Amino acid sequence: MGLRTTLLLLFAALALCAVLWFTDEKPPPQAVAEVAVLDGRSLVECRRMRWQFADQPAIEVSRGADGAFALSDPIADAVSVAHLRQIVAAWDSAQMVATSFQDDAQGRQETGLSRPELVFTAEWPDGTRVQIDVGTPGVAKDDRFLRRDGRIWRGGQAPYESLRVGLDDLRERAVFRAMEPQCSELVVETVQLTGKRERLHLQRAKGGAWRLLAPLQGPADPVRAMQFVAAVLSLRADHFLPGPVRLPEREPDVLVVVRGALGEQTARLWTEQGQLFGQIPGRGVNFNAENRQYGQIFDNAAQNLRATILVPMDEVATQLGEVLLDPGEGRGDRIRLSRVSEAGDWRLLEPFELRAGATPVNELVSALVNLRAIEFADGVAAAEPRTGLGAGRLQLSVRRLEQKQLTTIWLGADEQRGDVPLVHACRADEPGSVVLVPRPAVELLRRPWTVYCRLDLLRLPGAVGRLTVSRRAAPAGTQGAERTFRVADGHWRLEGAEGRCDEVGGFANDVLRDLRGTAAVDLRQPAFGEPDWTLVLAREDGDELARLRFWDGGAGTVLVAQPVLPAAAPSPVGFELEAWVAKSLRELWQ
C-alpha cells in the first residue's frame, strides 16, 4: 500500500473519531432493539412527574421553589421521601425491548394500550417531556407492554408496581423534618402523673454532647439523651384527618419545639382516648398518632432520660458494680454490696461479708432503674425540713464497674400527689435540685441487710452417716439432753433404742445436706442468746461435716437455725426454716 493511501486512511479515521467525540447524537428509538424507559434521563433531575391509573384521579409530584419535591395534585403536601426514592429507582433503572406489535389500533388493542392501565409523564427543566403508556402484562406475566415515541415496547413490572401506592401513603408521615444529628435544641412540655406541667429542655453543647437546661441544669446521659431526642423526632402521623378539624383552644397536652439546621418547628399536641392529635408544623395538615407512639416517646423514652438524672447509668443491670446504703449513725446498719465484673457474683460486704442472693439483688437493680424523676420540685432545696433530706435521710451511693468514684443520692421524706406515692430525692452534688421519685422503688432500698443474704444454709460434699442432737436443758418429761442417730449394719438406728429409723437418714441426706431457709435473721438481737439445741451432722466415722444451732420457741413458732462449718467462725445470721422442716427436726426428740 502506498504512502498516499495510508495517509488518506489515517485522516478518515481521525475524522471519524472527531465526529464520535464531539457529538452526543443518539440513534432514534425506532432503530434500537433495547433502550432505557426514560431515554437515559433521571427523575432526580425532573421538575414534574405525573401519573394516572385507569378510573383513578391523577397524582402529581413537582419541584417547589425550594428545589424539593412535593405533592401538588390532588392535594398539596410533603411527599414521602422513602416512596419517592423507590419510584425514582424503579423508573431510572427500567429498560424496555422492542416488540413486533405496530403502534396502530390493532396493536394497541392487543397490548392493552388502547386504554392504558397507567399513563406516566415526566418533564425536565430543558423542556424534555417523556410519556409512557403502560398496558397489560405480557406473555411471561412478569412484564408489561409500554408505548413511547410511537412504538410498542415490552418492559418490567417494577415501574408500574412502584406507583401502586395510595395517596396517603405518598404523603410524608414524619411530623418533624429534622433528625437527631440535625437537631441542636429540643424542648418538650408534658403533663406528669401528678398533674404538674413540666418542661424537658435539652441543648447540644460543644463537641456534640447533650446538656440538660430544664428542669435542672447539668450534663445529660449521652445515650439516653440521644435516644430521647431521636424518639421525639421520630413521631409520625398514623392517620391524616380529612376535612377541617377544630383544634382545642385549651393549652396543649404536649408541646414540642425543635431547633436546628432545618430551622425551628413547633408542634402543639393534644391527647384524647390515649391518642395524640394536632397539626404538622409548616404543613397545615391535621393528624393523629396512636397510643403506642405516645407511650414509646413521651412515657418510655422520657422516663429513661429521667432515670439517669439521679442514677447515671443507661444499663444499670450490666454497669452497676457497687451499691452502698447508709441510713446514718444510730439508724441501722450500712449495707454494701459489690461485684468485680458483670459476670461476677454479688457479695454483701457490710455489715458482714456474706454471699448475696440473686433475687434480692435483682430487685435492688430494678429499684435503681425505677428511681426516676417523676416530678421536679421547683424552688425547693434539700435544706428545707419538709424534704427529709437532712440528718435523717437515707444515703444511696452507686458506682459503675469501670469507675472508682461513687455517685451519691439522698432519699428523704414521703410525699403524696393524688394517688401517686412519692419520695423526695436529690443528688448530693446538686442539693438545690430536688425531685420526687416513686415510693415503691425507695421502699425496696429501705429494706434491712438480712434481705440480701443468700438463703442456702448447707451444701455438704459428703453423705451424712451420723446425727447428734444436744439440748441446752432437757424439757420436762423427756429423757436426757442428747440423742445420736447413726448408720449400723446398713440401717439408721437410735443409740440405746431398738429398731430401725431409716427415715431419719433419708431426711438427713435428702433435706439437711442441701438445706435452705425462707428468710434471714439478725442473730445480734436480744432474743437470740444461747441456742436451745444443736444438731451435729457427721460422716459414719464421726468426722464432723457441719453443725446447726437452733432457737426454738416451741410448736407453732418459727424455728431459726444457724449453720456452723468446721474451723469457721459463725456469722451473726440465722435462717427461718419451713414449717415442715421444723416439724421433722423437732421429731428427732420424740
C-alpha positions as CSV (number, residue, x, y, z in Angstrom):
1,M,0.0,0.0,0.0
2,G,1.4,3.4,-1.0
3,L,2.1,6.3,1.4
4,R,-0.7,8.4,-0.1
5,T,-3.3,5.6,0.5
6,T,-2.1,5.2,4.1
7,L,-2.3,8.9,4.8
8,L,-5.9,9.1,3.4
9,L,-7.0,6.2,5.6
10,L,-5.4,7.8,8.7
11,F,-7.2,11.1,8.0
12,A,-10.5,9.3,7.6
13,A,-10.0,7.5,10.9
14,L,-9.2,10.8,12.7
15,A,-12.3,12.4,11.2
16,L,-14.5,9.6,12.4
17,C,-13.0,9.8,15.9
18,A,-13.7,13.6,16.0
19,V,-17.3,13.1,15.0
20,L,-17.8,10.5,17.7
21,W,-16.1,12.6,20.3
22,F,-17.9,15.9,19.7
23,T,-21.4,14.6,19.0
24,D,-23.9,13.3,21.6
25,E,-26.5,12.4,18.9
26,K,-28.1,9.0,19.5
27,P,-29.9,6.9,17.0
28,P,-33.7,7.2,17.0
29,P,-35.6,4.7,19.3
30,Q,-37.2,3.2,16.3
31,A,-33.8,1.9,15.2
32,V,-32.8,0.4,18.6
33,A,-33.8,-3.0,19.9
34,E,-33.4,-2.1,23.7
35,V,-33.5,1.4,25.3
36,A,-33.9,2.9,28.8
37,V,-37.5,3.7,29.5
38,L,-36.7,7.3,30.4
39,D,-34.3,7.6,27.5
40,G,-31.3,7.9,29.8
41,R,-32.7,10.6,31.9
42,S,-33.2,10.6,35.7
43,L,-36.3,11.5,37.7
44,V,-34.0,13.1,40.2
45,E,-33.5,15.9,37.7
46,C,-37.1,16.3,36.5
47,R,-39.3,19.2,37.5
48,R,-42.6,17.4,37.4
49,M,-43.9,13.8,37.3
50,R,-47.5,12.9,36.9
51,W,-49.3,9.5,36.7
52,Q,-52.8,8.3,36.4
53,F,-54.2,4.8,36.7
54,A,-57.4,3.9,34.8
55,D,-60.5,5.2,36.5
56,Q,-58.5,6.9,39.3
57,P,-57.6,10.6,39.8
58,A,-54.1,11.7,38.7
59,I,-51.3,12.2,41.1
60,E,-48.6,14.8,40.5
61,V,-45.3,15.4,42.2
62,S,-43.5,18.6,41.3
63,R,-40.4,20.6,42.4
64,G,-41.2,23.6,44.6
65,A,-39.4,27.0,44.9
66,D,-37.0,25.5,47.4
67,G,-36.0,22.8,44.9
68,A,-37.6,20.0,46.9
69,F,-40.2,17.6,45.6
70,A,-43.8,17.8,47.0
71,L,-47.2,16.5,46.2
72,S,-49.1,19.1,44.1
73,D,-52.2,17.2,42.8
74,P,-54.8,16.3,44.0
75,I,-53.5,17.8,47.3
76,A,-50.6,20.0,48.1
77,D,-48.4,18.4,50.9
78,A,-45.0,17.0,51.6
79,V,-44.2,13.8,49.7
80,S,-42.8,10.7,51.4
81,V,-39.1,10.6,50.7
82,A,-38.9,6.8,51.1
83,H,-41.7,6.2,48.5
84,L,-40.2,8.8,46.1
85,R,-36.8,7.0,46.2
86,Q,-38.5,3.7,45.3
87,I,-40.3,5.4,42.3
88,V,-37.1,7.1,41.1
89,A,-35.0,3.9,41.5
90,A,-37.6,1.8,39.6
91,W,-38.0,4.2,36.7
92,D,-34.4,5.3,36.4
93,S,-33.2,1.7,36.0
94,A,-36.0,0.4,33.8
95,Q,-35.2,-0.9,30.4
96,M,-37.6,-1.9,27.5
97,V,-37.1,-4.0,24.4
98,A,-38.7,-3.7,21.0
99,T,-41.7,-5.9,20.1
100,S,-43.3,-6.8,16.7
101,F,-46.5,-5.0,17.5
102,Q,-47.3,-2.0,15.4
103,D,-48.5,1.2,17.0
104,D,-51.9,1.1,15.4
105,A,-55.4,0.4,16.5
106,Q,-54.9,-3.3,16.3
107,G,-51.5,-3.3,18.0
108,R,-52.8,-1.1,20.8
109,Q,-55.9,-3.3,21.3
110,E,-53.8,-6.5,21.5
111,T,-51.4,-5.0,24.1
112,G,-54.0,-3.2,26.3
113,L,-52.7,0.2,25.2
114,S,-55.9,1.4,23.5
115,R,-57.0,2.2,27.0
116,P,-53.7,2.2,29.1
117,E,-53.8,0.9,32.6
118,L,-51.3,3.7,33.5
119,V,-50.1,6.9,31.9
120,F,-46.9,8.3,33.3
121,T,-45.4,11.6,32.3
122,A,-42.1,13.3,33.4
123,E,-40.9,16.8,32.4
124,W,-37.4,18.2,32.8
125,P,-36.3,21.9,33.1
126,D,-34.9,21.9,29.5
127,G,-38.4,21.2,28.2
128,T,-38.0,17.5,27.5
129,R,-41.2,15.5,28.1
130,V,-41.4,11.8,28.3
131,Q,-44.8,10.0,28.3
132,I,-45.1,6.3,28.9
133,D,-48.4,4.4,28.4
134,V,-48.5,1.1,30.3
135,G,-50.7,-1.7,29.0
136,T,-51.5,-5.3,30.0
137,P,-48.9,-7.9,31.2
138,G,-47.0,-9.7,28.5
139,V,-47.0,-13.5,27.9
140,A,-44.4,-14.0,30.7
141,K,-46.7,-12.2,33.1
142,D,-43.6,-10.5,34.7
143,D,-43.5,-7.7,32.2
144,R,-45.9,-5.2,30.6
145,F,-46.4,-3.6,27.3
146,L,-45.3,0.0,27.1
147,R,-45.8,2.7,24.5
148,R,-43.4,5.5,23.9
149,D,-42.3,7.6,20.8
150,G,-44.9,5.9,18.6
151,R,-43.7,2.4,19.2
152,I,-44.8,-0.5,21.4
153,W,-42.2,-2.0,23.8
154,R,-42.0,-4.6,26.5
155,G,-40.6,-3.7,29.9
156,G,-40.5,-4.9,33.5
157,Q,-43.3,-4.7,36.2
158,A,-41.2,-2.7,38.6
159,P,-42.0,0.9,37.3
160,Y,-45.7,0.0,37.3
161,E,-45.7,-1.5,40.8
162,S,-43.7,1.4,42.2
163,L,-46.7,3.7,41.6
164,R,-49.3,1.4,43.1
165,V,-49.3,3.5,46.3
166,G,-52.3,5.1,48.0
167,L,-52.3,8.9,48.2
168,D,-52.0,8.9,52.0
169,D,-49.0,6.5,51.7
170,L,-47.3,9.0,49.4
171,R,-47.7,11.8,52.0
172,E,-44.8,12.3,54.3
173,R,-45.8,10.9,57.7
174,A,-42.8,12.4,59.7
175,V,-44.1,15.2,61.9
176,F,-40.6,16.8,62.2
177,R,-38.2,17.4,59.3
178,A,-35.0,17.2,61.4
179,M,-33.3,14.0,62.6
180,E,-31.2,13.8,65.8
181,P,-27.9,14.8,64.1
182,Q,-29.6,17.9,62.6
183,C,-31.2,19.0,65.9
184,S,-29.4,21.4,68.2
185,E,-32.1,22.1,70.8
186,L,-35.3,20.3,71.9
187,V,-38.0,21.5,74.3
188,V,-40.8,19.1,75.4
189,E,-43.5,20.1,77.7
190,T,-45.9,17.4,79.1
191,V,-48.3,16.9,82.0
192,Q,-47.0,14.5,84.6
193,L,-48.9,11.8,86.5
194,T,-49.1,14.3,89.4
195,G,-50.9,16.8,87.2
196,K,-48.0,19.2,87.1
197,R,-46.9,20.6,83.7
198,E,-43.1,20.1,83.3
199,R,-40.5,21.0,80.7
200,L,-37.5,19.0,79.5
201,H,-35.1,21.3,77.7
202,L,-32.0,19.8,76.0
203,Q,-29.4,21.7,74.1
204,R,-26.4,20.4,72.2
205,A,-23.1,21.6,73.7
206,K,-19.8,22.0,72.1
207,G,-18.5,18.6,71.0
208,G,-22.0,17.3,70.3
209,A,-22.9,16.2,73.8
210,W,-26.4,16.9,75.1
211,R,-26.9,19.2,78.1
212,L,-30.0,19.5,80.3
213,L,-31.2,23.1,80.7
214,A,-34.5,22.4,82.4
215,P,-35.9,21.4,84.8
216,L,-32.4,21.4,86.2
217,Q,-29.1,22.3,84.6
218,G,-26.3,19.8,84.1
219,P,-24.9,17.2,81.7
220,A,-27.4,14.6,80.4
221,D,-26.7,11.0,80.0
222,P,-25.3,10.8,76.4
223,V,-27.0,7.6,75.4
224,R,-30.4,8.3,77.0
225,A,-30.4,11.9,75.8
226,M,-29.7,10.9,72.2
227,Q,-32.4,8.1,72.4
228,F,-34.9,10.7,73.7
229,V,-34.3,13.2,71.0
230,A,-34.3,10.6,68.3
231,A,-37.6,9.2,69.7
232,V,-39.3,12.6,69.8
233,L,-38.2,13.4,66.2
234,S,-39.4,10.0,65.0
235,L,-43.1,11.0,65.8
236,R,-45.2,10.0,62.7
237,A,-48.7,10.6,61.6
238,D,-50.6,7.3,61.8
239,H,-53.7,8.9,60.1
240,F,-54.3,12.1,58.3
241,L,-57.5,13.7,59.4
242,P,-59.7,14.7,56.5
243,G,-61.5,18.0,56.2
244,P,-61.3,20.9,58.5
245,V,-60.6,20.0,62.1
246,R,-61.2,22.4,65.0
247,L,-58.3,22.1,67.4
248,P,-58.9,22.6,71.1
249,E,-58.5,26.1,72.4
250,R,-57.0,24.8,75.7
251,E,-53.4,24.5,76.4
252,P,-51.8,21.6,74.5
253,D,-51.1,18.4,76.5
254,V,-47.7,18.1,74.7
255,L,-45.6,21.0,73.3
256,V,-42.6,20.2,71.2
257,V,-40.1,22.8,69.9
258,V,-37.3,21.6,67.6
259,R,-34.4,23.9,66.6
260,G,-31.5,23.0,64.4
261,A,-30.1,23.0,60.9
262,L,-33.5,23.0,59.2
263,G,-34.9,25.9,61.3
264,E,-37.5,25.8,64.0
265,Q,-40.6,23.7,64.2
266,T,-43.3,23.8,66.9
267,A,-45.9,21.2,67.4
268,R,-48.9,21.6,69.7
269,L,-50.5,18.2,70.5
270,W,-53.5,17.1,72.5
271,T,-54.5,13.7,73.8
272,E,-57.9,12.0,73.5
273,Q,-58.6,8.4,74.5
274,G,-54.9,7.7,74.5
275,Q,-54.2,9.1,71.1
276,L,-52.2,12.2,70.1
277,F,-53.6,14.6,67.6
278,G,-52.6,18.0,66.3
279,Q,-51.2,19.8,63.2
280,I,-47.9,19.0,61.5
281,P,-45.8,22.2,61.7
282,G,-45.3,24.0,58.5
283,R,-47.8,21.9,56.5
284,G,-51.2,22.8,58.0
285,V,-52.1,19.1,58.0
286,N,-54.0,17.6,60.9
287,F,-53.1,14.2,62.0
288,N,-53.3,11.7,64.9
289,A,-50.9,9.2,66.3
290,E,-51.8,6.0,68.1
291,N,-51.3,5.4,71.8
292,R,-48.3,3.1,71.0
293,Q,-46.2,6.1,69.8
294,Y,-47.2,8.3,72.8
295,G,-46.1,5.5,75.2
296,Q,-42.8,4.9,73.4
297,I,-41.9,8.5,73.1
298,F,-43.4,10.6,75.9
299,D,-43.5,7.8,78.5
300,N,-40.7,5.3,77.9
301,A,-38.0,7.4,76.3
302,A,-38.7,10.4,78.6
303,Q,-38.7,8.2,81.7
304,N,-35.4,6.6,80.6
305,L,-33.9,10.0,80.4
306,R,-35.4,11.0,83.8
307,A,-34.0,7.8,85.3
308,T,-30.4,8.8,84.6
309,I,-30.8,12.2,86.3
310,L,-30.2,10.5,89.6
311,V,-28.5,7.2,88.7
312,P,-26.1,8.0,85.8
313,M,-26.2,4.6,84.1
314,D,-28.1,3.7,80.9
315,E,-27.9,-0.1,81.6
316,V,-27.9,-0.5,85.4
317,A,-28.1,-4.3,85.3
318,T,-24.8,-4.6,83.4
319,Q,-22.9,-1.4,84.5
320,L,-23.6,-1.5,88.3
321,G,-20.5,-2.5,90.3
322,E,-21.2,-1.4,93.9
323,V,-24.2,-0.2,96.0
324,L,-23.9,1.5,99.4
325,L,-27.0,2.2,101.5
326,D,-26.3,4.3,104.6
327,P,-29.2,5.2,106.9
328,G,-27.0,7.3,109.1
329,E,-25.4,6.8,112.5
330,G,-27.8,5.2,115.0
331,R,-30.5,4.4,112.5
332,G,-29.3,1.0,111.3
333,D,-26.5,-0.9,109.6
334,R,-24.8,0.3,106.5
335,I,-25.4,-2.1,103.6
336,R,-22.7,-2.5,101.0
337,L,-22.9,-4.9,98.0
338,S,-20.2,-5.3,95.4
339,R,-19.1,-7.4,92.4
340,V,-15.8,-7.4,90.5
341,S,-17.3,-7.9,87.0
342,E,-20.5,-8.1,85.0
343,A,-20.4,-11.9,85.2
344,G,-19.2,-12.0,88.9
345,D,-21.4,-12.9,91.8
346,W,-22.7,-10.2,94.1
347,R,-21.4,-10.3,97.7
348,L,-22.6,-8.5,100.8
349,L,-19.5,-6.7,102.3
350,E,-21.2,-4.7,105.0
351,P,-22.3,-5.1,107.8
352,F,-20.9,-8.6,107.3
353,E,-19.2,-10.4,104.4
354,L,-21.6,-12.9,103.0
355,R,-22.9,-14.3,99.7
356,A,-25.8,-12.3,98.3
357,G,-28.9,-13.8,96.9
358,A,-29.7,-13.3,93.2
359,T,-33.4,-12.4,93.7
360,P,-33.0,-9.6,96.2
361,V,-30.1,-8.1,94.2
362,N,-32.2,-8.2,91.0
363,E,-34.9,-6.4,93.0
364,L,-32.4,-3.8,94.1
365,V,-31.3,-3.3,90.4
366,S,-35.0,-2.9,89.4
367,A,-35.4,-0.3,92.1
368,L,-32.4,1.7,90.8
369,V,-33.9,1.5,87.3
370,N,-37.2,2.9,88.5
371,L,-35.6,5.6,90.6
372,R,-36.6,8.2,88.0
373,A,-37.7,11.8,88.5
374,I,-41.5,11.8,88.3
375,E,-41.6,15.5,89.2
376,F,-39.2,18.3,89.8
377,A,-39.8,20.3,93.0
378,D,-39.5,23.8,91.7
379,G,-37.9,26.2,94.1
380,V,-37.3,23.5,96.8
381,A,-33.9,22.9,98.2
382,A,-32.6,19.9,100.2
383,A,-32.1,22.0,103.2
384,E,-35.9,22.5,103.7
385,P,-37.1,20.3,106.6
386,R,-40.2,19.0,104.7
387,T,-38.0,17.2,102.2
388,G,-36.5,15.0,104.8
389,L,-33.1,15.3,103.1
390,G,-31.3,16.5,106.2
391,A,-29.9,14.4,109.0
392,G,-32.5,11.6,108.8
393,R,-32.1,10.9,105.1
394,L,-31.1,7.6,103.5
395,Q,-27.9,7.9,101.6
396,L,-27.6,5.8,98.4
397,S,-24.2,5.6,96.6
398,V,-23.7,3.7,93.4
399,R,-20.6,3.0,91.3
400,R,-20.0,1.7,87.8
401,L,-17.8,-1.3,87.3
402,E,-15.1,0.6,85.5
403,Q,-15.2,3.6,87.8
404,K,-13.8,4.3,91.3
405,Q,-15.9,7.3,92.3
406,L,-19.3,6.8,93.8
407,T,-22.4,8.8,92.8
408,T,-24.4,9.7,95.9
409,I,-28.2,10.2,96.1
410,W,-30.1,11.4,99.1
411,L,-33.6,9.9,99.8
412,G,-35.8,11.8,102.1
413,A,-39.4,12.2,103.3
414,D,-42.5,10.7,101.7
415,E,-44.9,12.8,99.6
416,Q,-48.3,12.2,98.2
417,R,-49.6,13.6,94.9
418,G,-53.1,12.5,94.5
419,D,-52.9,8.7,94.2
420,V,-49.2,8.7,93.4
421,P,-46.9,7.9,96.4
422,L,-43.6,9.7,96.1
423,V,-40.3,10.4,98.0
424,H,-38.1,13.5,97.9
425,A,-34.7,12.9,96.4
426,C,-31.7,14.8,95.1
427,R,-28.1,14.2,94.0
428,A,-25.6,15.0,96.8
429,D,-23.7,17.2,94.4
430,E,-26.9,19.1,93.4
431,P,-28.8,19.8,96.7
432,G,-30.7,22.7,95.0
433,S,-32.4,20.3,92.6
434,V,-34.9,18.3,94.4
435,V,-37.1,15.7,92.6
436,L,-39.9,13.3,93.5
437,V,-39.3,9.6,92.8
438,P,-41.6,6.6,93.0
439,R,-42.0,5.4,96.6
440,P,-42.2,1.7,95.8
441,A,-38.7,1.9,94.4
442,V,-37.4,3.6,97.6
443,E,-39.2,1.1,99.8
444,L,-37.1,-1.6,98.2
445,L,-34.0,0.4,99.1
446,R,-35.1,0.8,102.7
447,R,-35.1,-3.0,103.4
448,P,-32.7,-4.4,106.1
449,W,-29.4,-6.1,105.2
450,T,-30.7,-9.5,106.0
451,V,-32.9,-9.4,102.9
452,Y,-29.7,-9.7,100.7
453,C,-28.4,-12.8,102.4
454,R,-28.3,-15.9,100.3
455,L,-30.7,-18.5,101.9
456,D,-28.5,-21.6,101.4
457,L,-27.7,-22.9,104.9
458,L,-25.8,-26.0,104.0
459,R,-24.3,-27.7,100.9
460,L,-22.4,-30.7,102.3
461,P,-20.0,-32.5,100.0
462,G,-20.3,-36.0,101.5
463,A,-23.1,-38.3,102.8
464,V,-24.3,-37.9,106.3
465,G,-23.9,-41.1,108.5
466,R,-24.4,-39.7,112.0
467,L,-26.7,-37.1,113.6
468,T,-26.2,-35.9,117.2
469,V,-28.8,-33.7,118.8
470,S,-28.0,-32.0,122.1
471,R,-30.2,-29.7,124.1
472,R,-29.2,-26.9,126.5
473,A,-31.6,-28.3,129.0
474,A,-33.9,-31.4,128.8
475,P,-37.6,-30.4,128.8
476,A,-39.7,-31.9,131.5
477,G,-41.0,-35.4,130.7
478,T,-38.1,-36.2,128.3
479,Q,-35.1,-38.5,128.6
480,G,-31.6,-36.9,128.6
481,A,-30.1,-33.9,126.8
482,E,-28.5,-35.7,123.8
483,R,-29.5,-38.2,121.2
484,T,-27.4,-39.8,118.5
485,F,-28.6,-41.4,115.2
486,R,-26.1,-43.3,113.1
487,V,-25.7,-46.0,110.5
488,A,-25.2,-49.5,111.8
489,D,-25.4,-52.7,109.8
490,G,-26.6,-50.8,106.8
491,H,-29.5,-49.1,108.6
492,W,-30.1,-46.0,110.7
493,R,-30.6,-46.6,114.4
494,L,-31.0,-44.5,117.5
495,E,-28.3,-45.4,120.0
496,G,-29.8,-47.0,123.1
497,A,-33.0,-48.0,121.4
498,E,-34.3,-51.0,119.5
499,G,-35.5,-50.9,115.9
500,R,-34.6,-49.0,112.7
501,C,-35.2,-45.4,111.9
502,D,-34.1,-45.2,108.2
503,E,-36.5,-42.2,107.7
504,V,-34.0,-40.1,109.7
505,G,-31.2,-41.0,107.3
506,G,-33.4,-40.1,104.4
507,F,-34.2,-36.7,105.9
508,A,-30.6,-36.1,106.7
509,N,-29.3,-36.8,103.2
510,D,-32.3,-35.6,101.2
511,V,-33.0,-32.4,103.1
512,L,-30.4,-31.4,105.6
513,R,-27.4,-31.8,103.2
514,D,-28.8,-29.0,100.9
515,L,-30.8,-27.1,103.5
516,R,-32.4,-23.7,102.5
517,G,-34.2,-21.2,104.7
518,T,-37.1,-18.9,104.0
519,A,-35.7,-15.7,105.4
520,A,-32.5,-14.5,107.1
521,V,-32.5,-13.2,110.7
522,D,-30.1,-10.9,112.5
523,L,-28.9,-13.0,115.5
524,R,-27.5,-9.9,117.2
525,Q,-31.0,-9.2,118.5
526,P,-31.5,-9.8,122.3
527,A,-34.0,-12.6,121.6
528,F,-31.2,-14.8,120.3
529,G,-28.9,-15.8,123.2
530,E,-27.6,-19.3,123.7
531,P,-29.1,-21.7,121.2
532,D,-31.8,-24.0,122.5
533,W,-30.3,-27.1,120.9
534,T,-27.7,-28.1,118.4
535,L,-27.5,-30.7,115.7
536,V,-24.1,-32.1,114.5
537,L,-24.0,-33.7,111.1
538,A,-21.1,-36.2,110.6
539,R,-19.9,-39.0,108.4
540,E,-20.2,-42.6,109.6
541,D,-16.7,-42.5,111.2
542,G,-17.8,-39.4,113.3
543,D,-15.9,-36.8,111.1
544,E,-17.9,-33.7,111.6
545,L,-19.3,-32.1,108.4
546,A,-21.3,-29.2,109.9
547,R,-23.5,-28.3,112.9
548,L,-26.7,-26.4,113.2
549,R,-27.7,-24.2,116.1
550,F,-31.4,-23.8,116.8
551,W,-33.5,-21.2,118.6
552,D,-36.8,-22.9,119.2
553,G,-39.9,-21.2,120.7
554,G,-41.9,-24.4,120.7
555,A,-44.5,-26.0,118.4
556,G,-46.3,-23.4,116.3
557,T,-43.4,-21.0,116.2
558,V,-40.7,-20.4,113.6
559,L,-37.6,-22.4,114.1
560,V,-34.4,-20.4,113.4
561,A,-31.2,-22.2,112.5
562,Q,-27.5,-21.0,112.3
563,P,-25.0,-23.1,110.3
564,V,-21.5,-23.5,111.6
565,L,-18.8,-25.2,109.5
566,P,-15.7,-26.8,111.0
567,A,-12.8,-24.4,111.6
568,A,-15.0,-21.4,110.7
569,A,-16.4,-18.7,112.9
570,P,-20.2,-18.5,112.9
571,S,-21.7,-15.4,111.2
572,P,-24.4,-13.5,113.1
573,V,-27.0,-14.6,110.5
574,G,-29.8,-17.2,111.2
575,F,-32.4,-18.6,108.9
576,E,-36.0,-19.2,109.4
577,L,-37.0,-22.7,108.3
578,E,-40.1,-24.0,106.5
579,A,-42.7,-25.4,108.9
580,W,-42.5,-29.0,107.6
581,V,-38.7,-29.0,108.0
582,A,-39.0,-27.6,111.5
583,K,-41.5,-30.3,112.4
584,S,-39.2,-33.0,111.1
585,L,-36.3,-31.6,113.1
586,R,-38.3,-31.4,116.3
587,E,-39.4,-35.0,115.8
588,L,-35.8,-36.1,116.4
589,W,-36.6,-35.7,120.1
590,Q,-39.7,-37.7,120.0
